[in-house]
């Protein structure tokens, strides 16, 4: 960025968190939309708030289509582009797909940001797409009051290998591939309480592609997947529970955290979205008596480009966990189980 330009995060009028609409609001909106059941080739639509749409092309190919974009979460334009692109591609991987191309979605206040800064944002996104082995093949741009960047991401998957958030089975073990705490680190950054090591941790997590999801789709024992993003671990676990018609137990002590996050959370660093998340879905979640508020904040902490939550048959859990860690997700851990019942219980 030019020294004469404002900070990117200061231009994000919505707070720069890229937070989703709450699950309750989103369900109400989707309930009023025309139903897509009449389209026989639509394998995945809006029914269970899954990560992407899936359209069957033929007997061996299905198209995975998704889009994601948000306002700046960091001031470095190149890193902002990388984070936004990684986050968008994650939804393809979460369905078991492999990306084939992306389109850029660009909204920029051209009277405030230089073409060099805007170019750096796009270059950051393109670098991630190159790492994923795909082109940015086009897109659309507008002059907007605040910076917005993201992708339309398209991928392919075998129709028999699509993984949704509704395929979990009773007895499945839940694996989380990344540590939680991106929202806390982002809040600390805005409060100027994040040191260089914490910033590096945040960038490292948010720019790590969830490409292992495409490999996990080839494992028969993997029954369901979703990525943990704006609704936090509890919100996305609840979507999996509802979609599968079962319940989820989360073992709070087993949930991995990013370096430095616990100390910040204990000191009261949190995002406003974590509280909004809890208010939206708390009726579906049971917490232990006397559960610490800071721990609840971490379980509802919105993740930008968070990890995958994977439901896997118990006899294959160790093998799948080893596979995930071998792919570079060193913090991956078993965090719970799928059981009979409804909702989410933190134990």
N, C-alpha and C positions, 0 to 999 in steps of 0.2 A: 504494500500500500504506500501511496505517496504520503509524506509527512503532513501535507496540507489537507488530506482527506480525513473524514471522521472515522472512528473505529467502526468496524462492521457490526459488532454486537450492539452498538449504540443506535444503529439504524433499524434494528429489529423491534418494531413497535409492540409486537406481541410478546416480548420478553426474550426472544432468541432461543427458546427451548425447543421449538418444533413440536410442541406437545399435541397429541391427538385430541379430538373431541372425546369426551368421557364415554365409556362403554354404554351407559344408559341412554345418553343423548343419541349416540350412533345407532343403537337398536331402534329407537323411536323413529329416526329418519328413514332407516332402511325398511321399516315395517310399512311405510307409506309408498314404497316404490313398487312398480309392476313386478310381478313374480316372473322368474325366468324358466320355470319348470317346463314350459312348452318347447324349449330348445333342447332337443335330444342329445346334441353333441356337447352341451355345456356340462362338463363334469363337476366343476366347482364354481359356485356363484357366491351370493351374499348370505346364504342361509346360516352359516355358523361363524361369520366374521373371520374367514380364513385369510391367509396372507396374500393370495393372488387368485385370479380367475384362471381356469383351465378349460381349454376347448379341444375336444378330440378331433384330430385331423384325419387319421386313418387308424388302422389296426396297430401300428407300431409307433405312432407319434401323436403327442398332444402338445398344444401350444400353451405356455404359461405366460400370462400377461399381468403386469402390475405397474404402479407408478407411486413415487414418493418424492416429496420435496419439502423443504423447510427453510427457515430463516437462519442466519449465522449463529453458530454455537461457539465459534472462536473468531479471533480477529485476523488471523493469517488467511488470506484468500485462497491460497493453494490448498491448505489443510481443510478449509471449509468445503472446497470442492471434493476432496478425497472422502471426507466423512459422509457427505450427502450421497455420493455415488455408491459407496460401500453399503450404506443403509438401504438404498433402493434395490440393489442387486440381491440383498439378503432374502427378500421375499421369494425370489425365484428359487434360490437354494433351499429355502424352507419347505417348498413343495416337492423337493426332490429333483428339480430341473437344473439344466445347465444353460446359462445365458448364451444367446446367439447375437444379439445386438441391443443397442440402447439409443434412445432419443433424448436430447437435452431439453429440460424445461427451465427457462431463464427469465426471471423478472428482476430488473435492476433500476435503481434511481440514477439515470444517466447524467443528471445534473449534479450529482454528488460524488459519483465514483468514476475514476478514470477508465479508459478502455484497457489500460494495462492491468488494473486491478480486476476488472471483469474477466479479462483474458486469463488471468491467473486462476480464477475460480473454475473456469471451464477446463483449463489445463489440468487442474487437480483431479476433476472428475474423469477426464479422458485418461489420465495415468492409471487410475483404478480399473477402468474398463480394459485398458491394455493388459494389466495384470491378470484380468479375468479372461483374456484372449478374445475380446470382442471389440467392434468399432462403435464409436458414437456416430451413427449414420445420418443424423439430422436432428430436428427439434423445432422449438418455437421460442421466440423471445418477445418480451414486452417491456415498455417503460413503466415501472411500478414505483410506489412510494417507499418501498423497503426492499432489500435484497432477498430474493427467493431463488433457490437452485435445487434441482433434482433431476430425476430420470424417469422416462418410461422404459421399463426393462422387459424384454421378451426372451423366453427360453423354450427349450424342448425337453420332454420327458416321455418315456414309454407309458402308455395309459395304465398299464398294470403296476407301474412303479410310482405313481402319484402318491405323495404323502400329505395328508391333511391333518387338521387339528381334531378331527372327529373319529379317528381310527383306533384310539387307545383301548386296551382290553384290561379287564380286572386282573390284577396281579402284576401288571407291567411295572417296571422300574423306570423312574424319571431321571434323565441325565441332563444337566445344564452345562453348556460348553464354555461359557465365559463367566467371569466374575461380575457381580453387580456393583453399581455405584457410579455409573457415568453421570447420572443426574446430580448427585452430590458433588462430584468433581466439577461439573459445569457451574453449579451454584457457587462453589468456592472460588472459581475463576472470576465470576462476576463480582464477588465480594473482595477480590484481590487477596484471597487467603490461600491460593494454590501455589505451591512451590514448583520449581522446575521439574522435579521428579514426578510430582502429581500430574503436571501437564503432559509429560511424556507418557505416563501411564494412560491418561485419557485418550491421547492421540493413538497410541498403540492398540488399544482395545477397539476404538471406533473405526479404525481403518483396516482391521483384520477381516478379510473376506470369509464368509460362512460357506466356502466352497465344499467343505466336508459334507454338507447336507446332500449334495448330489451323489456322493459315494454311499452315504447311509441309506439312500433310497434303494440301493441294490441289495441291501441286507433284509432278508425275509423277516427276521426277528424284530425289525424296526417297524412299529405299527402306526405311529403318529409323530408329527413334528410341527412345531411353530417357532417363530422367532420372538424373543422377549424384547419388546420395544416400549412404546409410549404408555402402556397400561401397567408396566411393571410385572414382576414375576407372578404375583398373586392374580393380577387381572388376566394374564394370558393362560395361567394354569386353570383359572375358572372357565375361560372359553373352551379349553380342551375338555374339561370335565363336562360342561354342558353339551358340547358337540358330540361327545362320546356316550352321553347318558349315564355317566358314572361320577365318582368322587375322586378327589386328589388329596393325598396327605403330603404336606411339605415339612421336611425335617429342618427346622430353622437353623440348628447348629451346623448342619452340613452344607448350607448354601455358601458358595465361594464369593469372596469380596475382592475387589481390586485393592492394590496396595494403598494404604493411607486413608481409605474410605471410612473404616470404623471410627477412627479418631475424630474425623471431621463430623460424622453423624452424631457421635456422643456430645460434641460441642454445639450441636443444634443446627448444623448446616444441612439444609434440605431444600427441595424445590416446592413451589406452590402446587405443582402438578401431583406430587405424592399425596398431599392431603385431598385434592380433588378426586384422585383415583380412589382413595379409601372411601370417601363419601359416596361415590358412585356405585361401588360393588360390595360394600361391607356386609350387606344382608346375606351375601352368598359365601362369606368367609368366617370361620370360627378361629379365634385366637386363644391361646392359653391364658388363664387368669393371671393378671399382673404382668403381662407381656410388655416389655419396655417400648416406649414410644419411638425411640431412635431405631429400634430393630424393625418395628412396623414400617417406618419411613423407608428403610432399605428394601423391604419386600414389595413396597408399592412404588419404589423409585423408578421414574421413566428412563428407559435405556435408549440412547441413540445408537443404532447399529449394534444391538445387544446380541447375546448368544442364542443358540438353538435350545429349545426344550424338547427332548426326545423321549418318547415312550417306547420301551424295548422289553421284550420277553425276559423274565428274570434269569433264565439259564444262559442268556447271551449277553447279559449286562456287562460283565467284566471284559469280555472280548470287544464289545462296542466301545466301552470306555477307553480301553487301550488304543483302539483305532483312532478315536477322536484326539487323544493326547498325542499320538504319533503324528497327527496332522498339524500339530503346532498349538493346540488348545490345552496348554499345560495346567490351567486352573479347572478344567472340566471335572465334574464331581457328580455322584449320585445324590440327589436332593429330595427324593420322595418316592411315592408309589401311587398307583391307580388302584382304587378299591371300589367295592359296591357302595352305592349311596348317591349323594348329590352334594355339590358344592366343594369348597376347599377347606381343609382343616390344617392349621399350623400346629405341629407337635414338637 
